[in-house]
Amino acid sequence: MTNAERLVLTLAIIFVSLCLGYWCRILTEKGSLSLSAPQLLTLRKRLQTFAIFGLLPFSAMLSLWGLPKPDSGLIALPLLGIASYIWGGALALFLARLLKMDRAKTGSFYCCGTFTNLGAVGALVCLVFLGENTIALVALYRLFEEIYYFSVSYPIAGWYGQKNSGATLSFRDFKFSPVLAVILAALGLGITLNLLGVPRPEPLGIVASAAMLTATVFFLFSIGLSLKLSRMLCYWQAGLAICAIKFIGAPLAIIAIAGGMGYGTYNDGLALKVVAILSAMPVAMTALVPPTLFDLDVDLANACWIFSTLGLIGVLPALLLLLPLL
């Protein structure tokens, strides 16, 4: 498959899935589909739950099981993931001050800076651009994603909430996420089978890729079911600022750190290429949750998500040009 074909395939999967979900929502509102609004919400939640608890952990487990020659140096990949969350959030808070955002906007903008689409879009791009072995590396990179989001990002977002404007920021409300438990169990099983030398049947490599692709389609389709494009242009400054964070500020720092750690020497630079892709991904769908919970600016979060996702049209060709140089 040529680079042009990879690019077209990736963009097609992303935007066709989004558009189909959006189209279904429009048809439902017009009465063309026999679905009520509650049924549409139930469908969206079920698709996301199945992808999070079923397809993504299963795909990661199979990929780790078949990962050739595990390298102890990869143990730092989760730390790079945490570094990207911290740096993205810090840049967002800095730019929010420059743009003179109020507390509600700052909280939403922080969420968009720190929450990154690694599971759906990031994993898909790695899979299509670099192959099935990258699924395990993606899983390691985002190993502490849920812990960080629930123990750090959520309390910070809540602190910026209008109802908590005078509250003291606290991290004592940490809760162990059931999503994290499932992912850790899947990763542990895959690593154990790999270290024990149990051979993975060859067809399971195809199953791992298919599970990841299906999870991505489900995620993006479910986002399309709730997507509303109104008022997006009112937040064009915030949208451009978040694109600068996601596609310039974060990748430059994280790629430099990964290169300094010697990841360019692992498996012909595969680990460094995966880090380069994941550090340049758009705002995650989960960034839209805290603004709703904590009375932040939901429209700003939606606009930043849309702007950064559309930014993939330019970012993916740039990655295709950059990756061979790493």
Helices and strands as residue ranges (DSSP letters): H 3-30, H 37-50, I 51-55, H 56-65, G 72-76, H 77-98, H 103-114, I 118-122, H 123-130, H 134-141, H 145-148, I 149-153, H 154-159, G 162-164, H 178-195, H 203-226, G 232-235, H 236-244, I 245-249, H 250-260, G 263-265, H 270-278, G 285-288, H 289-293, H 298-310, H 312-322, G 323-325
